[in-house]
Protein backbone atom coordinates (compact mmCIF):
# COMPACT_ATOMS: atom_id res chain seq x y z
CA UNK A 1 0.00 0.00 0.00
CA UNK A 2 2.88 2.36 -0.68
CA UNK A 3 2.18 5.62 -2.55
CA UNK A 4 3.28 6.07 -6.12
CA UNK A 5 4.60 9.59 -6.76
CA UNK A 6 3.97 10.98 -10.22
CA UNK A 7 6.21 13.50 -11.99
CA UNK A 8 4.32 16.39 -10.35
CA UNK A 9 5.25 16.93 -6.72
CA UNK A 10 1.70 17.71 -5.62
CA UNK A 11 0.11 14.59 -7.12
CA UNK A 12 -0.08 11.20 -5.43
CA UNK A 13 -1.57 7.83 -6.25
CA UNK A 14 -1.96 5.04 -3.72
CA UNK A 15 -3.31 1.51 -3.93
CA UNK A 16 -5.54 0.37 -1.10
CA UNK A 17 -6.73 -3.08 -0.05
CA UNK A 18 -9.70 -3.47 2.28
CA UNK A 19 -9.59 -6.88 4.04
CA UNK A 20 -12.30 -9.37 3.06
CA UNK A 21 -13.45 -9.70 6.69
CA UNK A 22 -14.08 -5.93 6.81
CA UNK A 23 -16.10 -6.15 3.59
CA UNK A 24 -18.09 -9.08 5.00
CA UNK A 25 -18.76 -7.25 8.26
CA UNK A 26 -20.01 -4.14 6.43
CA UNK A 27 -22.09 -6.29 4.05
CA UNK A 28 -23.77 -8.15 6.94
CA UNK A 29 -24.55 -4.86 8.70
CA UNK A 30 -26.15 -3.49 5.53
CA UNK A 31 -28.19 -6.67 4.99
CA UNK A 32 -29.61 -6.30 8.50
CA UNK A 33 -30.49 -2.70 7.73
CA UNK A 34 -32.22 -3.72 4.48
CA UNK A 35 -34.13 -6.47 6.34
CA UNK A 36 -35.66 -3.87 8.65
CA UNK A 37 -36.73 -1.59 5.80
CA UNK A 38 -37.45 -3.85 2.81
CA UNK A 39 -41.04 -4.53 1.74
CA UNK A 40 -41.26 -7.72 -0.32
CA UNK A 41 -44.57 -9.46 -1.12
CA UNK A 42 -45.00 -12.66 0.86
CA UNK A 43 -42.86 -11.56 3.81
CA UNK A 44 -43.67 -9.50 6.86
CA UNK A 45 -41.65 -6.33 7.21
CA UNK A 46 -38.49 -7.08 9.15
CA UNK A 47 -38.70 -10.86 8.49
CA UNK A 48 -37.27 -11.10 4.97
CA UNK A 49 -34.53 -13.81 4.90
CA UNK A 50 -30.97 -12.54 4.42
CA UNK A 51 -30.57 -14.71 1.30
CA UNK A 52 -33.53 -12.98 -0.35
CA UNK A 53 -32.15 -9.55 0.58
CA UNK A 54 -28.73 -10.47 -0.77
CA UNK A 55 -30.24 -11.70 -4.03
CA UNK A 56 -32.78 -8.89 -4.51
CA UNK A 57 -30.52 -5.95 -3.53
CA UNK A 58 -27.11 -7.30 -4.50
CA UNK A 59 -25.98 -4.29 -6.53
CA UNK A 60 -27.39 -1.73 -4.08
CA UNK A 61 -25.64 -3.41 -1.17
CA UNK A 62 -22.35 -3.55 -3.03
CA UNK A 63 -22.62 0.16 -3.89
CA UNK A 64 -23.34 0.98 -0.25
CA UNK A 65 -20.34 -1.09 0.87
CA UNK A 66 -18.10 0.83 -1.53
CA UNK A 67 -19.56 4.17 -0.41
CA UNK A 68 -18.90 3.30 3.23
CA UNK A 69 -15.45 1.69 3.01
CA UNK A 70 -13.64 3.65 0.27
CA UNK A 71 -13.64 7.02 2.12
CA UNK A 72 -12.89 5.33 5.45
CA UNK A 73 -9.88 3.38 4.20
CA UNK A 74 -8.65 6.24 2.02
CA UNK A 75 -8.57 8.44 5.12
CA UNK A 76 -6.85 5.73 7.21
CA UNK A 77 -4.19 5.11 4.57
CA UNK A 78 -3.36 8.78 3.98
CA UNK A 79 -3.07 9.29 7.75
CA UNK A 80 -0.76 6.26 8.01
CA UNK A 81 1.42 7.64 5.24
CA UNK A 82 1.44 11.15 6.71
CA UNK A 83 -0.24 12.67 3.64
CA UNK A 84 -2.67 15.60 3.76
CA UNK A 85 -4.97 15.58 0.70
CA UNK A 86 -6.17 18.95 -0.58
CA UNK A 87 -8.50 17.47 -3.20
CA UNK A 88 -11.13 14.79 -3.37
CA UNK A 89 -9.64 11.45 -4.48
CA UNK A 90 -10.28 10.13 -7.97
CA UNK A 91 -10.97 6.42 -7.50
CA UNK A 92 -9.97 4.00 -10.28
CA UNK A 93 -9.38 0.25 -10.74
CA UNK A 94 -12.11 -0.54 -8.24
CA UNK A 95 -12.60 -4.26 -7.67
CA UNK A 96 -15.32 -5.47 -5.33
CA UNK A 97 -16.70 -9.02 -5.40
CA UNK A 98 -18.72 -11.06 -2.93
CA UNK A 99 -16.56 -12.89 -0.45
CA UNK A 100 -13.45 -10.98 -1.45
CA UNK A 101 -11.61 -7.88 -0.27
CA UNK A 102 -12.01 -4.47 -1.83
CA UNK A 103 -9.21 -3.08 -3.98
CA UNK A 104 -8.90 0.40 -5.52
CA UNK A 105 -6.49 3.12 -6.55
CA UNK A 106 -6.90 6.72 -5.40
CA UNK A 107 -5.33 9.73 -7.13
CA UNK A 108 -5.28 13.03 -5.26
CA UNK A 109 -3.28 16.19 -4.61
CA UNK A 110 -1.27 17.15 -1.55
CA UNK A 111 0.19 20.41 -0.33
CA UNK A 112 3.71 20.98 -1.68
CA UNK A 113 6.64 21.45 0.62
CA UNK A 114 7.26 25.18 0.74
CA UNK A 115 10.40 26.72 2.15
CA UNK A 116 10.08 30.49 1.96
CA UNK A 117 13.39 32.19 1.23
CA UNK A 118 14.66 35.72 0.68
CA UNK A 119 11.70 37.48 2.24
CA UNK A 120 13.89 39.55 4.57
CA UNK A 121 15.76 40.96 1.57
CA UNK A 122 12.58 42.28 -0.08
CA UNK A 123 12.53 46.04 -0.59
CA UNK A 124 9.70 48.39 -1.55
CA UNK A 125 9.28 52.15 -1.94
CA UNK A 126 8.01 54.16 1.03
CA UNK A 127 7.46 57.54 -0.68
CA UNK A 128 6.90 60.72 1.28
CA UNK A 129 3.26 61.72 0.99
CA UNK A 130 2.55 65.39 0.27
CA UNK A 131 -0.57 67.38 -0.58
CA UNK A 132 -0.12 70.89 -2.00
CA UNK A 133 -2.20 73.93 -1.12
CA UNK A 134 -3.36 74.06 -4.75
CA UNK A 135 -4.74 70.52 -4.51
CA UNK A 136 -6.63 71.40 -1.33
CA UNK A 137 -8.10 74.45 -3.07
CA UNK A 138 -9.20 72.33 -6.03
CA UNK A 139 -10.89 69.88 -3.68
CA UNK A 140 -12.59 72.76 -1.88
CA UNK A 141 -13.87 74.16 -5.18
CA UNK A 142 -15.29 70.74 -6.08
CA UNK A 143 -17.15 70.75 -2.75
CA UNK A 144 -18.37 74.27 -3.50
CA UNK A 145 -19.74 73.02 -6.84
CA UNK A 146 -21.61 70.23 -5.06
CA UNK A 147 -23.34 72.83 -2.86
CA UNK A 148 -24.36 75.05 -5.80
CA UNK A 149 -27.97 76.19 -6.07
CA UNK A 150 -29.98 76.82 -9.24
CA UNK A 151 -32.58 79.58 -9.51
CA UNK A 152 -35.02 80.12 -12.42
CA UNK A 153 -34.49 82.80 -15.08
CA UNK A 154 -37.55 84.31 -16.76
CA UNK A 155 -38.18 86.83 -19.49
CA UNK A 156 -35.22 86.07 -21.75
CA UNK A 157 -33.82 83.24 -23.91
CA UNK A 158 -31.03 80.99 -22.68
CA UNK A 159 -27.44 82.25 -23.09
CA UNK A 160 -23.93 80.95 -22.51
CA UNK A 161 -23.31 80.25 -18.83
CA UNK A 162 -26.99 79.44 -18.20
CA UNK A 163 -28.33 75.95 -17.52
CA UNK A 164 -31.15 74.43 -19.53
CA UNK A 165 -33.33 72.09 -17.50
CA UNK A 166 -34.46 69.64 -20.18
CA UNK A 167 -36.22 66.36 -20.82
CA UNK A 168 -34.74 64.36 -23.67
CA UNK A 169 -35.12 61.20 -25.70
CA UNK A 170 -32.17 59.90 -27.70
CA UNK A 171 -32.32 57.21 -30.38
CA UNK A 172 -29.15 55.58 -31.80
CA UNK A 173 -28.76 56.14 -35.52
CA UNK A 174 -26.89 52.85 -35.94
CA UNK A 175 -28.95 49.69 -36.08
CA UNK A 176 -27.13 48.03 -33.18
CA UNK A 177 -29.06 45.74 -30.86
CA UNK A 178 -26.77 46.41 -27.90
CA UNK A 179 -27.17 50.21 -28.14
CA UNK A 180 -30.22 51.23 -26.13
CA UNK A 181 -32.23 54.48 -26.47
CA UNK A 182 -31.57 57.24 -23.92
CA UNK A 183 -34.31 58.90 -21.86
CA UNK A 184 -33.75 61.57 -19.19
CA UNK A 185 -36.11 63.85 -17.26
CA UNK A 186 -35.09 67.25 -15.87
CA UNK A 187 -31.36 67.02 -16.58
CA UNK A 188 -29.30 70.24 -16.41
CA UNK A 189 -27.25 71.18 -19.48
CA UNK A 190 -24.68 74.00 -19.15
CA UNK A 191 -24.75 76.12 -22.28
CA UNK A 192 -21.18 76.58 -23.49
CA UNK A 193 -19.85 74.40 -20.67
CA UNK A 194 -16.50 72.67 -21.18
CA UNK A 195 -18.12 69.27 -20.58
CA UNK A 196 -21.15 69.96 -22.77
CA UNK A 197 -21.25 68.43 -26.25
CA UNK A 198 -21.09 71.28 -28.83
CA UNK A 199 -24.30 70.12 -30.55
CA UNK A 200 -26.29 70.72 -27.33
CA UNK A 201 -24.87 74.23 -26.93
CA UNK A 202 -25.45 75.16 -30.58
CA UNK A 203 -29.04 73.90 -30.69
CA UNK A 204 -30.20 75.08 -27.26
CA UNK A 205 -28.58 78.55 -27.23
CA UNK A 206 -31.27 81.23 -27.70
CA UNK A 207 -34.23 78.96 -26.89
CA UNK A 208 -36.95 79.72 -24.35
CA UNK A 209 -38.71 77.59 -21.74
CA UNK A 210 -41.28 75.39 -23.50
CA UNK A 211 -39.33 75.17 -26.78
CA UNK A 212 -38.44 71.82 -28.37
CA UNK A 213 -35.47 71.00 -30.55
CA UNK A 214 -34.43 67.94 -32.59
CA UNK A 215 -30.80 67.38 -33.55
CA UNK A 216 -28.05 64.79 -33.84
CA UNK A 217 -24.97 64.35 -31.62
CA UNK A 218 -21.81 62.57 -32.78
CA UNK A 219 -19.91 61.18 -29.80
CA UNK A 220 -16.12 60.77 -30.18
CA UNK A 221 -14.36 57.41 -29.90
CA UNK A 222 -12.80 58.46 -26.59
CA UNK A 223 -16.05 59.67 -24.97
CA UNK A 224 -16.22 58.98 -21.22
CA UNK A 225 -19.55 57.10 -21.35
CA UNK A 226 -18.92 53.70 -22.95
CA UNK A 227 -22.58 53.36 -23.98
CA UNK A 228 -22.31 56.47 -26.19
CA UNK A 229 -18.69 56.17 -27.31
CA UNK A 230 -18.33 56.42 -31.10
CA UNK A 231 -22.11 56.50 -31.60
CA UNK A 232 -24.46 58.99 -33.27
CA UNK A 233 -27.75 59.74 -31.48
CA UNK A 234 -30.80 61.64 -32.69
CA UNK A 235 -32.23 63.70 -29.80
CA UNK A 236 -35.62 65.25 -29.19
CA UNK A 237 -35.16 67.83 -26.41
CA UNK A 238 -37.76 69.90 -24.55
CA UNK A 239 -36.60 72.93 -22.53
CA UNK A 240 -38.55 72.85 -19.27
CA UNK A 241 -36.85 75.79 -17.57
CA UNK A 242 -33.81 78.08 -17.69
CA UNK A 243 -31.65 78.13 -14.55
CA UNK A 244 -28.78 80.18 -13.21
CA UNK A 245 -26.13 78.59 -10.98
CA UNK A 246 -25.08 80.29 -7.75
CA UNK A 247 -22.05 79.15 -5.78
CA UNK A 248 -21.91 79.59 -2.00
CA UNK A 249 -19.20 81.90 -0.70
CA UNK A 250 -16.20 80.07 0.75
CA UNK A 251 -16.10 81.36 4.32
CA UNK A 252 -16.69 80.20 7.88
CA UNK A 253 -20.47 80.20 7.36
CA UNK A 254 -19.97 77.72 4.50
CA UNK A 255 -17.89 75.54 6.86
CA UNK A 256 -20.60 75.60 9.53
CA UNK A 257 -23.23 74.48 7.01
CA UNK A 258 -21.20 71.31 6.46
CA UNK A 259 -22.17 70.30 9.98
CA UNK A 260 -18.95 69.43 11.83
CA UNK A 261 -16.75 72.48 11.31
CA UNK A 262 -16.49 75.97 12.80
CA UNK A 263 -14.07 77.56 10.34
CA UNK A 264 -13.04 77.17 6.71
CA UNK A 265 -9.50 76.41 7.90
CA UNK A 266 -10.83 73.30 9.66
CA UNK A 267 -12.45 72.16 6.42
CA UNK A 268 -9.18 72.57 4.54
CA UNK A 269 -7.25 70.70 7.22
CA UNK A 270 -9.75 67.82 7.13
CA UNK A 271 -9.49 67.70 3.34
CA UNK A 272 -5.68 67.67 3.51
CA UNK A 273 -5.70 64.84 6.05
CA UNK A 274 -8.17 62.84 3.96
CA UNK A 275 -6.11 63.24 0.79
CA UNK A 276 -2.92 62.31 2.62
CA UNK A 277 -4.57 59.21 4.10
CA UNK A 278 -5.91 58.15 0.70
CA UNK A 279 -2.52 58.59 -0.99
CA UNK A 280 -0.68 56.86 1.85
CA UNK A 281 -3.10 53.94 1.64
CA UNK A 282 -2.71 53.73 -2.16
CA UNK A 283 1.10 53.86 -1.91
CA UNK A 284 1.08 51.15 0.74
CA UNK A 285 -1.25 48.97 -1.35
CA UNK A 286 1.01 49.34 -4.42
CA UNK A 287 4.11 48.58 -2.34
CA UNK A 288 2.51 45.45 -0.87
CA UNK A 289 1.49 44.25 -4.33
CA UNK A 290 5.12 44.65 -5.44
CA UNK A 291 6.36 42.78 -2.36
CA UNK A 292 4.04 39.85 -3.08
CA UNK A 293 5.12 39.75 -6.72
CA UNK A 294 8.78 39.69 -5.68
CA UNK A 295 8.11 37.09 -2.97
CA UNK A 296 6.45 34.78 -5.50
CA UNK A 297 9.30 35.33 -8.00
CA UNK A 298 11.87 34.29 -5.38
CA UNK A 299 9.91 31.20 -4.30
CA UNK A 300 8.59 29.23 -7.24
CA UNK A 301 6.71 26.03 -6.41
CA UNK A 302 3.94 23.89 -7.85
CA UNK A 303 0.42 24.65 -6.69
CA UNK A 304 -2.29 21.95 -6.47
CA UNK A 305 -4.93 22.40 -9.18
CA UNK A 306 -7.67 21.95 -6.56
CA UNK A 307 -6.57 25.11 -4.73
CA UNK A 308 -6.44 27.12 -7.95
CA UNK A 309 -9.90 25.91 -9.01
CA UNK A 310 -11.29 26.84 -5.60
CA UNK A 311 -9.81 30.34 -5.89
CA UNK A 312 -11.32 30.67 -9.38
CA UNK A 313 -14.70 29.77 -7.84
CA UNK A 314 -14.27 32.52 -5.25
CA UNK A 315 -13.29 35.13 -7.87
CA UNK A 316 -16.19 34.21 -10.16
CA UNK A 317 -18.72 34.25 -7.32
CA UNK A 318 -17.46 37.67 -6.25
CA UNK A 319 -17.67 38.96 -9.84
CA UNK A 320 -21.17 37.58 -10.44
CA UNK A 321 -22.42 39.10 -7.17
CA UNK A 322 -21.07 42.47 -8.33
CA UNK A 323 -22.82 42.11 -11.70
CA UNK A 324 -26.09 41.20 -9.98
CA UNK A 325 -25.75 44.27 -7.74
CA UNK A 326 -25.35 46.38 -10.90
CA UNK A 327 -28.63 45.01 -12.23
CA UNK A 328 -27.57 42.15 -14.51
CA UNK A 329 -30.36 39.58 -14.74
CA UNK A 330 -29.93 35.90 -13.88
CA UNK A 331 -31.04 35.02 -17.42
CA UNK A 332 -28.18 37.07 -18.86
CA UNK A 333 -25.73 35.44 -16.45
CA UNK A 334 -26.81 31.98 -17.59
CA UNK A 335 -25.76 32.88 -21.13
CA UNK A 336 -22.21 33.78 -20.08
CA UNK A 337 -19.37 31.58 -21.31
CA UNK A 338 -18.26 30.18 -17.94
CA UNK A 339 -15.40 28.00 -19.29
CA UNK A 340 -13.91 31.08 -20.97
CA UNK A 341 -14.43 33.15 -17.82
CA UNK A 342 -12.74 30.47 -15.71
CA UNK A 343 -9.79 30.32 -18.07
CA UNK A 344 -9.45 34.09 -17.88
CA UNK A 345 -9.30 33.97 -14.08
CA UNK A 346 -6.67 31.22 -13.82
CA UNK A 347 -3.44 33.26 -13.88
CA UNK A 348 -4.62 35.71 -11.23
CA UNK A 349 -6.07 32.92 -9.09
CA UNK A 350 -2.75 31.06 -9.25
CA UNK A 351 -0.87 34.15 -8.05
CA UNK A 352 -3.33 34.67 -5.21
CA UNK A 353 -2.96 31.07 -4.02
CA UNK A 354 0.83 31.32 -4.15
CA UNK A 355 0.74 34.57 -2.19
CA UNK A 356 -1.51 33.03 0.46
CA UNK A 357 0.68 29.95 0.92
CA UNK A 358 3.87 32.01 1.11
CA UNK A 359 2.42 34.47 3.61
CA UNK A 360 1.41 31.51 5.79
CA UNK A 361 5.03 30.37 5.75
CA UNK A 362 6.28 33.87 6.60
CA UNK A 363 3.83 33.93 9.53
CA UNK A 364 5.19 30.55 10.67
CA UNK A 365 8.79 31.76 10.44
CA UNK A 366 8.09 34.99 12.31
CA UNK A 367 5.81 33.37 14.92
CA UNK A 368 2.92 35.66 13.94
CA UNK A 369 -0.32 34.79 15.69
CA UNK A 370 -3.84 36.21 15.91
CA UNK A 371 -5.31 36.94 19.33
CA UNK A 372 -8.91 36.46 20.37
CA UNK A 373 -9.23 40.24 20.74
CA UNK A 374 -8.48 40.62 17.01
CA UNK A 375 -11.17 38.06 16.14
CA UNK A 376 -13.60 39.85 18.46
CA UNK A 377 -12.94 43.18 16.71
CA UNK A 378 -13.64 41.56 13.35
CA UNK A 379 -16.90 40.13 14.66
CA UNK A 380 -17.92 43.51 16.10
CA UNK A 381 -17.24 45.14 12.72
CA UNK A 382 -19.37 42.54 10.91
CA UNK A 383 -22.13 42.98 13.47
CA UNK A 384 -22.16 46.74 12.90
CA UNK A 385 -22.17 46.37 9.11
CA UNK A 386 -25.01 43.82 9.10
CA UNK A 387 -26.93 45.34 12.05
CA UNK A 388 -26.87 42.06 13.94
CA UNK A 389 -25.64 41.17 17.41
CA UNK A 390 -22.06 40.03 17.86
CA UNK A 391 -23.40 36.81 19.42
CA UNK A 392 -25.47 36.04 16.31
CA UNK A 393 -22.49 36.70 14.02
CA UNK A 394 -20.21 34.49 16.12
CA UNK A 395 -22.76 31.67 16.16
CA UNK A 396 -23.14 31.80 12.36
CA UNK A 397 -19.39 31.93 11.73
CA UNK A 398 -18.83 29.03 14.12
CA UNK A 399 -21.58 27.01 12.47
CA UNK A 400 -20.16 27.69 8.98
CA UNK A 401 -16.58 26.96 10.06
CA UNK A 402 -15.60 30.50 9.04
CA UNK A 403 -13.79 31.57 12.20
CA UNK A 404 -10.63 29.72 11.16
CA UNK A 405 -10.78 31.36 7.72
CA UNK A 406 -11.05 34.79 9.36
CA UNK A 407 -8.15 33.98 11.68
CA UNK A 408 -6.00 32.83 8.72
CA UNK A 409 -6.87 35.97 6.72
CA UNK A 410 -5.93 38.28 9.58
CA UNK A 411 -2.72 36.29 10.13
CA UNK A 412 -1.74 36.67 6.48
CA UNK A 413 -2.53 40.40 6.59
CA UNK A 414 -0.22 40.73 9.60
CA UNK A 415 2.49 38.80 7.73
CA UNK A 416 2.16 41.19 4.78
CA UNK A 417 2.30 44.16 7.16
CA UNK A 418 5.53 42.69 8.56
CA UNK A 419 7.02 42.45 5.06
CA UNK A 420 6.04 46.06 4.38
CA UNK A 421 7.50 47.42 7.63
CA UNK A 422 10.83 45.64 7.17
CA UNK A 423 11.10 46.50 3.46
CA UNK A 424 12.11 50.15 3.95
Order of alpha helices (4+ residues) and beta strands (2+ residues): beta-beta-alpha-alpha-alpha-beta-beta-alpha-beta-beta-beta-alpha-beta-beta-alpha-alpha-alpha-alpha-alpha-alpha-alpha-alpha
